[in-house]
Amino acid sequence: MRRVQTRRHSAHPEGQRERPVEVPATILPTARSWWGRCQFRLTAKRAVGKMRRKGLATMAVQTVETDASATDSHSLPVDLGPATALSCRECGERFELGPIFACSSCFGPLEVAYDLPLGDAEALRKQIEAGPDNIWRYAPLLPVPADVASKPSLNPGFTKLVKADNLARELGVTGGLYVKDDSGNPTHSFKDRVVAIAVEAARAFGFTTLSCSSTGNLAGAVGAAAARAGFRSCVFIPHDLEQGKVVMASVYGGDLVGIEGNYDDVNRFCSELIGDPLGEGWGFVNVNLRPYYGEGSKTLAYEICEQLGWEIPDQLVIPIASGSQLTKIDKGLKELIALGLVEDKPYKIFGAQAEGCSPVSTAFKAGHDVVRPQKPNTIAKSLAIGNPADGPYVLDIARRTGGAVEDVDDEQVVESIKLLAETEGIFAETAGGVTVGVTRKLIEAGLLDPALTTVVLNTGDGLKTLEAVAPTTGQSAVIRPNLDSFREAGLA
Amino acid sequence: MSVNVRIPTILRTYTDGRAEVAAEGATLAEVIADLEKNHAGIAARVLDDQGRLRRFVNVYVNDDDVRFEQGLETATPDGAGVSIIPAVAGG
């Protein structure tokens, strides 16, 4: 791991703050000098030597070939399109693109920095609109090669943005209520977006095995993407997940390993495995590929705005597990503004958690800047991360935008799943019940303005969490096959 | 008390590439101080300027996250395994 350059935020010297500061990860094209490009090549060649010493032959060869083929000043050792470096969100230190995820100085999370196509917004808008009906239409804004759409992929995204008038009436929303329904993705959750980006990073770095720690949805998305793209997969989940998620995660033929513990235990295990020879050469989409993986969630922001006619909604309600999705949606919105693709206007971001795993909402309501981990106990297992990696950043974004973070109990989650199903015909998984339930609660508390345009995220399919609603659903009657029986049942 | 400390990849420059090292101490604070004695510079990567665990570092004594225990004062019994892990994974 080599540092590209050091850039500390003078207002927040390392270790002297409680709350995070947002250090811009993306630099303007003019800020990246020829010398900087030379430094990239130099550090990349050193990295190749290091990789060879570690025995990562495939990774080293791929990097050498890419570097040798560089013919112009924009070529990089690793072709991940407009991505130029990794930047520490805490201290701003920059690193070359590689399968790393934590800052070697302060352990802060790394995120992708770009040379974004600033300039002709109209031309970029037309290019996007002429692109495929999936996330690759936004390839110029993602860490993927320009020809990404020609590679084997599940091609997720461009899911429906449903105008939810019936639900709006039920909740008293008059300014327009929309549900971004990501259950329409290939494996029926938003995870297909993030995994698709991680697969491209895995290709670029020469990995042949894909892995992850998962609460269920991600395991299925990795299994499916690996099958399609020609990777081996071995994924790790808590042993007691919903049957629908276990089946979906195993049907694609990869290895599925249940860990005796909760998600945080699984996550810890994967973090240890990655530093052990047992895990060498593995691409863990949400560990060593996490900076790239997270960028996939930006496409939710891009799509929502494009589907609203290139406008930012006034309010968004987003579920929180690790908090990565919420932070990347905010990043995507800021990029659209910087690129001139949308009008620069205020927006509010609200976070939603289940009461049984609410470390971020607890911190928000207590006015804290740090998130104290919790032991999860909720039916919303896809959100059951007691030690959320991006929790502090969620707090920062909710406060910066004038939003809030709220939680609902399991009973409200089930009621909200049924409310969305009964009003809009959308069967959400428990995370969708959390966002709808929190939306109602925020309106009742006067925190979310019903007169403004609001987008609520449904990130997964209710068929994966049947156990949550099964006890309160079922047949209205069981009758004999004749009209008299039907009449007696009183259902006509 | 002698314990085994698992070192994450990004700190192995301080341990000559070793993934696991031995350290002495009855509490986590003492273990980190002993690590620093033998691997100069490592403590500043794990602790902030106020001597607290950095926000994005998780430390486990055996299977217990020390944030659920007594933090740096968590006891480290003889033979215990101590794991230092970046906290920015998952999700």
Chai-1 contact restraints between the chains, C-beta under 6 A:
chainA,res_idxA,chainB,res_idxB,connection_type,confidence,min_distance_angstrom,max_distance_angstrom,comment,restraint_id
A,G15,B,D48,contact,1.0,0.0,6.0,A-B,restraint_1
A,G15,B,D49,contact,1.0,0.0,6.0,A-B,restraint_2
A,Q16,B,D49,contact,1.0,0.0,6.0,A-B,restraint_3
A,A102,B,I10,contact,1.0,0.0,6.0,A-B,restraint_4
A,A102,B,P86,contact,1.0,0.0,6.0,A-B,restraint_5
A,A102,B,V88,contact,1.0,0.0,6.0,A-B,restraint_6
A,S104,B,I10,contact,1.0,0.0,6.0,A-B,restraint_7
A,F107,B,R54,contact,1.0,0.0,6.0,A-B,restraint_8
A,F107,B,F56,contact,1.0,0.0,6.0,A-B,restraint_9
A,F107,B,V57,contact,1.0,0.0,6.0,A-B,restraint_10
A,F107,B,P86,contact,1.0,0.0,6.0,A-B,restraint_11
A,G108,B,F56,contact,1.0,0.0,6.0,A-B,restraint_12
A,P109,B,V88,contact,1.0,0.0,6.0,A-B,restraint_13
A,S213,B,G90,contact,1.0,0.0,6.0,A-B,restraint_14
A,N267,B,A89,contact,1.0,0.0,6.0,A-B,restraint_15
A,N267,B,G90,contact,1.0,0.0,6.0,A-B,restraint_16
A,S271,B,I85,contact,1.0,0.0,6.0,A-B,restraint_17
A,S271,B,A89,contact,1.0,0.0,6.0,A-B,restraint_18
A,G275,B,P8,contact,1.0,0.0,6.0,A-B,restraint_19
A,G275,B,T9,contact,1.0,0.0,6.0,A-B,restraint_20
A,N286,B,G90,contact,1.0,0.0,6.0,A-B,restraint_21
A,N286,B,G91,contact,1.0,0.0,6.0,A-B,restraint_22
A,V287,B,A89,contact,1.0,0.0,6.0,A-B,restraint_23
A,A321,B,G91,contact,1.0,0.0,6.0,A-B,restraint_24
A,S322,B,G90,contact,1.0,0.0,6.0,A-B,restraint_25
A,S322,B,G91,contact,1.0,0.0,6.0,A-B,restraint_26
A,S324,B,G91,contact,1.0,0.0,6.0,A-B,restraint_27
A,P373,B,R67,contact,1.0,0.0,6.0,A-B,restraint_28
A,A389,B,V88,contact,1.0,0.0,6.0,A-B,restraint_29
A,A389,B,G90,contact,1.0,0.0,6.0,A-B,restraint_30
A,A389,B,G91,contact,1.0,0.0,6.0,A-B,restraint_31
